[in-house]
Amino acid sequence: MMKNVLCIKWGSKYSADYVNRLYSMVERHLSLSHRFVCLTEDTTGLNSEIVTKPLVRTDLKHSYTKFELFEKKLHDITGQILFLDLDVVINNSIDDLFLFEPHTQLSLIHISEPTRRTPI
């Protein structure tokens, strides 16, 4: 089954540098065969190894562009999809995110910041 790592770059909040850094982190920390796909309206400055696809929904603004991930047909993307925001930092292997086998079609993982405790 094809493994896809997806990100979305829309507008000017995040530059191509963010996409390129995320791509580099994924390449370092994902040992499984995969492809890295960026959905964007502007491919300027993106690493040539990154697969780019145009945004399907041009009517969506800001973070609502993530709704594209739920389209029944999203370009030629098939198989498993791991969506990553452009501002994440990957420090260790992410292989397990693809090897996890849930009993559902959609799995969401929320990673929160560590709780800060104040000494008594």
MARZAZA-702917 format. One record per atom (N, C-alpha, C): residue in three letters; x, y, z. Coordinates in steps of 0.001 Angstrom, whole numbers, plus 500000, padded with zeros to 6 digits. Atoms other than C-alpha are relative to their C-alpha. Layout:
BEGIN
ALAXYZ ...
***
This chain:
BEGIN
MET500856498815500000 MET500000500000500000 MET500899501244500000 MET499207498767500120 MET501381503397498994 MET499893500820501283 LYS499944499136498821 LYS502450505618501882 LYS500280501417499515 ASN499895498605500419 ASN501957509353501374 ASN500118500901501219 VAL499907498949498986 VAL503124512196503582 VAL499548501270499303 LEU500580498806500622 LEU501050515283502815 LEU500175501221500879 CYS500051498711499325 CYS501350518927503722 CYS499256500955499077 ILE500705498986500783 ILE499460522006502582 ILE500703501336500217 LYS499433498644499944 LYS501103525336501754 LYS499056500904499223 TRP500972499098500622 TRP498589528053501067 TRP500288501414500477 GLY499787498603499618 GLY499083531804501026 GLY501455500269500337 SER498633499556499728 SER502120533558502442 SER500440499810501452 LYS499622500171498591 LYS502113532560506140 LYS501268499153500133 TYR498834500878499968 TYR504639529766505518 TYR500666500003498623 SER499249499952501266 SER507349530002502877 SER500347498583499538 ALA499540501287500534 ALA508745527219500705 ALA501047499365500917 ASP499000500532499071 ASP511525526871503294 ASP499383499047501010 TYR500674500881499036 TYR509026525338505744 TYR499712498643499372 VAL500299501252500698 VAL507978522731503191 VAL501293499218499787 ASN498714500659500245 ASN511602521965502298 ASN500586499409501278 ARG499504500523498713 ARG512552521564505981 ARG499194498779500428 LEU500850501138499639 LEU509577519284506627 LEU500364498798499132 TYR499594501070500917 TYR510530517232503567 TYR501307499364500475 SER498705500512499528 SER514110516899504873 SER499854499175501265 MET500218500750498757 MET512910515790508314 MET499337498656499710 VAL500688501250500361 VAL510574513193506772 VAL500994499040499355 GLU499022500862500661 GLU513378511864504575 GLU500980499386501006 ARG499077500507498977 ARG515640511498507633 ARG499327499009500942 HIS500647500759498931 HIS513030509930509916 HIS498906499038499543 LEU500961500988500510 LEU510849507751507645 LEU500763499045499088 SER499206500969500765 SER512617504616506456 SER499151499189499025 LEU500885500740500886 LEU509561503137504709 LEU499890500699498651 SER500190499424501331 SER509028503639500995 SER498769500908500017 HIS501085499013499925 HIS506861506753500573 HIS500203501070498937 ARG499832498786500799 ARG506233509886498601 ARG499507501175500830 PHE500324498779499274 PHE506053513427499946 PHE499253500909499030 VAL500865499210500877 VAL503220515519498490 VAL499643501310500691 CYS500417498692499492 CYS502577519223498963 CYS498854500512499136 LEU501120499362500684 LEU499175520635498043 LEU500214501502500122 THR499681498574499952 THR499787524257497082 THR499543500711498732 GLU500289499178501175 GLU498908527099494748 GLU501278500661499481 ASP498749499352500380 ASP502553528226494572 ASP501176499052500259 THR498902500960499862 THR505418525792493918 THR501382500663500006 THR498732499266500056 THR508108528492493807 THR500887499654501197 GLY499018500256498946 GLY511213527488495773 GLY499938498628500633 LEU500105501330499401 LEU510109523936496576 LEU501051499065499408 ASN499044501020500420 ASN512645521113496411 ASN499393499199498857 SER500516500702501185 SER512307519328493052 SER499596498556500297 GLU500381501367499615 GLU511954515961494867 GLU498592499939500587 ILE501339499941499401 ILE508650517096496405 ILE498964499911498889 VAL501106500101500950 VAL505555515979494500 VAL499027501119500338 THR500944498910499744 THR503283519001494117 THR498700499744499250 LYS501333500106500584 LYS499567519000493438 LYS499276501308500290 PRO500730498755499742 PRO497282522022493067 PRO498896499789501029 LEU501132500046499075 LEU494735522830495726 LEU498732499771499202 VAL501249500321500688 VAL491376521380494718 VAL498944501060500283 ARG501034499063499567 ARG489202523784496690 ARG500591501396500123 THR499476498630499956 THR490149527369495851 THR499078500936500772 ASP500947499172499253 ASP487102528649497758 ASP500280499988501501 LEU499707500105498571 LEU488571527679501157 LEU501140500937500372 LYS498974499068499539 LYS490677530109503163 LYS500642499493501284 HIS499253500270498774 HIS493265529776505928 HIS500105498507500278 SER499835501408499629 SER493336526476507827 SER498882499117499458 TYR501080500807500561 TYR490089525381506162 TYR500448499235498760 THR499495500740501154 THR492199524227503213 THR500244498530500373 LYS499802501387499559 LYS492794521078505304 LYS498782499132499710 PHE501189500780500346 PHE489243520038504453 PHE500206499228498698 GLU499709500715501243 GLU490671518988501077 GLU500390498552500263 LEU499554501350499668 LEU492091515941502811 LEU498844499011500059 PHE501165500867499882 PHE488543514588503100 PHE499230499859498683 GLU500623500174501309 GLU487711514791499388 GLU499995498517499653 LYS500069501418500387 LYS486566511424497986 LYS501140499628499074 LYS498897500232500939 LYS489165511711495227 LYS500933501199500101 LEU499023498927499848 LEU492274513738495930 LEU501156499726499035 HIS499013500206501068 HIS494287513807492702 HIS500215498497499801 ASP499693501423500186 ASP496060510458492226 ASP500491499359501299 ILE499491500460498712 ILE496728509973495935 ILE499148498828500497 THR500667501191499478 THR495849506466497102 THR500880499396501087 GLY499243500649498940 GLY496898504376500070 GLY499915500781501293 GLN499975499333498702 GLN497824505626503505 GLN500473501439499843 ILE499626498589500009 ILE498066509352504141 ILE500334500437501418 LEU499616499361498744 LEU499938511027506968 LEU500096501482499704 PHE499968498551500188 PHE499178514742507078 PHE500832500622501109 LEU499179499271499028 LEU501728516986508791 LEU499887501492499740 ASP499969498540500107 ASP501447520711509483 ASP501433500434499691 LEU498678499509500398 LEU504339522791508181 LEU500877500415501181 ASP499211499526498862 ASP505409523893511656 ASP500366498900500991 VAL499601501080499104 VAL506065520444513150 VAL501504499766499905 VAL498593500387499967 VAL509515519251514155 VAL500028498500500272 ILE499904501449499858 ILE510363515573513735 ILE501391499670500531 ASN498731500314499357 ASN513072514280516087 ASN500377498529499936 ASN499758501443499976 ASN512708510497515815 ASN499242499344498854 SER500661500760501054 SER511432507784513521 SER498487500199500034 ILE501463499919500104 ILE507865508207512269 ILE499438498763499296 ASP500451501241500633 ASP507666504698510792 ASP498736499451500665 ASP501142500570499275 ASP505218503618513512 ASP498674500679499657 LEU501245499334500373 LEU502691506194512340 LEU499366499339498779 PHE500527500749501142 PHE502328504147509148 PHE499753498532500336 LEU500136501404499649 LEU502632500752510829 LEU498822499748500946 PHE501156500090499113 PHE499796501452513297 PHE498792499530499190 GLU501141500552500735 GLU496744499425512247 GLU498717500147500816 PRO501245499790499256 PRO493563500933513698 PRO498849499238499340 HIS501185500682500524 HIS490135499385513224 HIS499028500990499372 THR500836498963500597 THR488830502581511627 THR500659500520498728 GLN499466499408501219 GLN489261504419508343 GLN500822501255500273 LEU499343498729499678 LEU490446507628510051 LEU500540499938501417 SER499393499940498669 SER492842507967512970 SER500600501381500183 LEU499444498693499676 LEU493734511245514617 LEU500810499865501277 ILE499150500011498817 ILE496536511723517086 ILE500216501443500415 HIS499761498659499484 HIS496708514800519264 HIS501178499935500946 ILE498821499956499151 ILE500090515543520772 ILE500023501367500652 SER500016498720499295 SER499980518192523424 SER501367500267500615 GLU498754499630499339 GLU502781520064525084 GLU500012499388501397 PRO499937500547498636 PRO504037518603528365 PRO499418500980501005 THR500579499164498950 THR502228519874531411 THR501121500616500819 ARG499006499324499178 ARG504242522441533279 ARG499481500058501430 ARG500418500028498592 ARG504111522004536999 ARG500738501090500775 THR499419498966499148 THR504693524757539469 THR500324499372501351 PRO499669500584498690 PRO506557523721542625 PRO499122500605501097 ILE500843499533498876 ILE504518523972545836 ILE500853500699501008 
***
